[in-house]
Amino acid sequence: MRISQSKDKEPTPEELQELEKLKGIIERIIADGKLTGIEFERIKAVIRADQKVSFEELQLVRKQGYFMLVPMHQEINFLAKISSPFKRT
């Protein structure tokens, strides 16, 4: 899985639509202040749906407050899991 940084180009309309979808999912998930394994997998699946992880997706996850629910070591682990094509246990 590759992480693509498109800082020199604007997101396409399709990418913007996907970012809005991800934003809504994250907002619903963090509303109760808890993060379950199923919710984590849901976020990961949405981000990986197009077989790439964009800088904008990772930035959105951080801005939406997802990482306020997890300690720093889990944030680093999340980023590693998102970009890895293999499921870790």
N, C-alpha and C positions, 0 to 999 in steps of 0.2 A: 504494500500500500504506500503510495507516495503522498507527500504533503506538498501541495503546490502553493506558491506564494505569488499572487497576482497583484503586487502593489503598483505595478506600472500600468495595469489595465483595469478598467471598470468591470464589475460583474455584469454578466449578460442578464436579460430579463428572466430567463429560466433559473439562473443562479440566485437572483434576488428572490424569486418565488420560493425556492428551496430554503433560503435563509429565513424567510418569514415563517415557513412551516416549522423549521427547527426552533425558531424563537417561541412559537406558540406551544410546542411540545415541552420545551424547557420550562416555560412559565407555569404550565399546568403541573409539571412534575415537582418543581420546587415550592409550590404554593403551600404545601403542608409542612415544609421544613425538614422533610426526610427524603432519603434516597434509597430505594430498594434495589436489589440486584436486577430485577425485571426492568425497572425504570432506567438503570444504567445501560442495560442491553438495548433498550429502545432508542436512547440517545445515540449510542454507538451505531446502531443499524441505520438510522437516518443519515448520520454523517457519512457513513461508508457506502451508501446506496449507489453512488455513481463511481465507485471504485477509486476514489481519490479523497483526500482530506484537504480542504482548502484552508488557507490562512484565515479567511473571513469566518469560516465555520468555527475554528478554534477560538478566534477572537469573540465571536458571539457567545459561545459557551461561557467564556470568562466574564463577559459583560453582563450576562443574564443572572449572575450570582450563583451559578451552579457550584463553584468552588468554595463558596461561603459555607456549604454544607459538609465539606470534607477537609481533613487536615492536609497540609502541604505535601506530605509523602504520598497521599492518595491522589492528589492532583497530578503529580509527576507520573504516577503509575497509570492514571487515566490517559494521559497524553501518549504514553508508550503503547497502551492497549489499542488506542484509536488508530495509530499509524502502523501497527503490526498486523500482517495478514493472518497470523496464527492466534488461535484462542489460547489464552493463558489461564492456568488454574491457580 
